[in-house]
Amino acid sequence: MSGRRIEQARRRSGLTQSQFAREVGISMRWLREIEAGNPSSRLDDHVVCAQYLRLSTGHIFLPLLFSSQDMEFPRELSYGDFSELERECIDLIAERNIKRIQTKLTPRWWSKRPDKA
């Protein structure tokens, strides 16, 4: 699925396989493998290609997330744009960790100060 999205976005951008491969620093043969969906293609190459084309990487990482939870990724979800969902996930991670870090960095005597509620 990722390879197909990369190929479609590359074509929409008007780039040939040769031009695109050169731009992202991979061989044209390897780009063909990625676009063909070869299972031996490396995840990081998919990410580099997707980022260069300004594609959401959710279509790469969400199936992995489902798999890590022993769940099948519904194919119907493969066709959406995950940009907003990615931002919401980052917001959630930041929010949870900022609170935790702030708590760890707050000196215990601050709770006794009248100017700190």
C-alpha positions, 0 to 999 in steps of 0.5 A: 500500500505504501509503495502504491501511494509513493508511486502515485504521489511521485507521478502527480509531482511530475517526477520520473523514477530516475529523478525521484530516486536521485533526489531521495538518494536511492537507486532507481532499481530500489525505488521500483522495488518500493513502488512495487510493494516488495516486502524486503524494501526497508521501512526507512526508505518508505518513510524518506520517500513519503516525507520527500513527497509530503505524504502522511506517514500514517499509512506506514505506521498505523498498520504497524500499530495495529499489528503490535496490538495483535489486531488486523488493520482494516483495509478501508482505513488505508485510503484516508489522509492521516495528517490530522490524526498524526497531529492529534497523536503528537498532541496527546503524547506531548500533553501526557509527557509535558505534565509528567515532566513538569511534575518531576521538575516542580520542587516539592516546596512550591506546593507550600508557596502561596503564589503557586496554586 
